[in-house]
């Protein structure tokens, strides 16, 4: 796939493919999540009570685990959107640092939480802000964010190596399981649920065009393809993440579950459909810290 208009940096120097991908995704994240964007309608973990409560429990549990051994808990949430989990973090006894690529969402966060001394808000124009904050954290939240990152293995590795404190916890949630590892039946049910939701949104035509393009593996430099970057590489390799995290943490738990945008199909699918989504809780960061890879 080519990334038009992103082949040189601001100084006119050639950019690597990785840098081109990161720049393109960052630019389109800002474009597609502009002023007035509704994060809830297309986000199962925000829309459905059962999934949202499941995530609340993971966040509160992580903070409680840290507070058992020390008097404070610094939490970093990467890609916070409109800050749906900031109050959960504060209510559980943590302090919240949030990053956000969308300028409109950053402005929203500033207007909502800017006066709260327990919240630090950082505009992350290039996806590298977590590595330049200048401090480490006890808990890192990656909520519906890993699948947006082109080289997510490198990013998570760097978070583990440089940003999380020894003893710390990483919580991920709402990322699509790696497509090739899912059964054909699971992919059919997931796609059918998506189309059913598109009908209720009155944009089935757009959904059909998007899916046809993705089935043919012919992506373009558009928000629908690059913002949801998991379609470019066929989901997120949960096993690769587990392999990365297990040597670095004392305990790593993988949580597979079904999610879709439609409330009715979510209720049915949670009971009867195969999993298509996952989250991970990696607890007890080991003391050995390896050098930071170039971000």
KAWO-V568465 format. One record per residue. PSI is psi in degrees with one decimal (NA if undefined). Layout:
psi:PSI
psi:PSI
//
This chain:
psi:137.9
psi:146.5
psi:97.2
psi:142.2
psi:17.9
psi:24.5
psi:-7.5
psi:148.6
psi:-173.3
psi:-22.1
psi:2.3
psi:7.5
psi:145.5
psi:140.6
psi:144.3
psi:161.5
psi:-39.1
psi:-45.2
psi:-37.2
psi:-45.2
psi:-46.0
psi:-41.6
psi:-42.7
psi:-44.3
psi:-42.2
psi:-43.8
psi:-42.5
psi:-26.1
psi:-44.1
psi:-41.0
psi:-44.9
psi:-15.0
psi:51.1
psi:-170.4
psi:132.6
psi:1.1
psi:136.6
psi:104.9
psi:-27.6
psi:-42.7
psi:-35.0
psi:12.9
psi:101.6
psi:-36.3
psi:-15.7
psi:-30.5
psi:-33.9
psi:127.5
psi:-43.0
psi:-43.0
psi:-40.8
psi:-43.8
psi:-35.8
psi:-41.5
psi:-40.8
psi:-45.7
psi:-39.5
psi:-42.0
psi:-49.5
psi:-38.9
psi:-40.2
psi:-45.0
psi:-41.4
psi:-38.5
psi:-40.9
psi:-43.1
psi:-13.6
psi:-27.0
psi:-7.6
psi:161.2
psi:-10.1
psi:162.0
psi:112.1
psi:123.9
psi:131.7
psi:124.3
psi:119.0
psi:124.8
psi:65.3
psi:-9.6
psi:-122.8
psi:14.0
psi:39.4
psi:-21.7
psi:5.6
psi:-46.9
psi:-31.3
psi:-44.8
psi:-48.6
psi:-43.5
psi:-28.4
psi:-3.8
psi:9.3
psi:167.1
psi:146.4
psi:124.1
psi:126.0
psi:142.9
psi:152.8
psi:131.1
psi:-34.3
psi:123.2
psi:-38.1
psi:-41.9
psi:-36.6
psi:-45.1
psi:-38.9
psi:-44.5
psi:-40.9
psi:-41.0
psi:-30.9
psi:-39.1
psi:1.3
psi:-27.1
psi:-1.0
psi:117.0
psi:-13.6
psi:-0.6
psi:127.9
psi:129.8
psi:128.1
psi:126.1
psi:121.0
psi:81.9
psi:-28.6
psi:6.0
psi:5.3
psi:1.8
psi:-38.9
psi:-24.6
psi:-2.9
psi:7.2
psi:-32.5
psi:14.0
psi:167.4
psi:166.3
psi:155.5
psi:-31.1
psi:134.0
psi:127.8
psi:125.2
psi:83.4
psi:112.5
psi:43.9
psi:-30.8
psi:-38.6
psi:-9.3
psi:-13.4
psi:121.3
psi:-56.4
psi:74.6
psi:-29.2
psi:-44.5
psi:-42.2
psi:-47.1
psi:-37.7
psi:-45.7
psi:-36.4
psi:-42.9
psi:-42.2
psi:-31.8
psi:-23.4
psi:-30.4
psi:136.9
psi:154.4
psi:134.4
psi:-6.3
psi:176.8
psi:137.0
psi:130.1
psi:120.7
psi:156.4
psi:148.5
psi:56.1
psi:143.1
psi:133.7
psi:151.2
psi:121.9
psi:-47.6
psi:-20.8
psi:-14.4
psi:151.8
psi:159.2
psi:-38.6
psi:-40.0
psi:-41.4
psi:-37.7
psi:-46.8
psi:-39.6
psi:-44.3
psi:-41.1
psi:-39.0
psi:-38.7
psi:-46.4
psi:-37.2
psi:-39.5
psi:-38.4
psi:-36.9
psi:-42.6
psi:-23.2
psi:-2.7
psi:34.5
psi:43.7
psi:-37.5
psi:-43.7
psi:-43.0
psi:-40.4
psi:-43.4
psi:-42.5
psi:-48.2
psi:-37.3
psi:-42.5
psi:-40.6
psi:-34.7
psi:-34.7
psi:-5.3
psi:38.7
psi:85.2
psi:157.4
psi:171.6
psi:67.9
psi:160.6
psi:-40.9
psi:-28.9
psi:-44.8
psi:-30.8
psi:-45.8
psi:71.9
psi:-17.3
psi:-23.7
psi:-25.5
psi:-37.5
psi:13.8
psi:58.1
psi:-162.1
psi:130.5
psi:94.1
psi:-33.4
psi:-36.2
psi:-37.6
psi:-41.6
psi:-43.3
psi:-35.3
psi:-42.2
psi:-34.3
psi:-40.2
psi:-18.1
psi:-16.4
psi:150.3
psi:-30.8
psi:128.8
psi:122.6
psi:129.8
psi:129.8
psi:105.8
psi:140.0
psi:169.2
psi:138.9
psi:146.2
psi:167.8
psi:-33.0
psi:125.8
psi:-42.2
psi:-48.4
psi:-27.1
psi:-43.0
psi:-41.2
psi:-48.7
psi:-33.7
psi:-28.2
psi:-35.9
psi:-18.3
psi:150.9
psi:155.9
psi:144.5
psi:1.3
psi:158.7
psi:163.5
psi:162.4
psi:139.5
psi:115.1
psi:114.6
psi:151.5
psi:60.3
psi:126.7
psi:157.9
psi:-33.1
psi:120.0
psi:120.7
psi:159.1
psi:149.4
psi:130.0
psi:154.5
psi:128.7
psi:NA
//
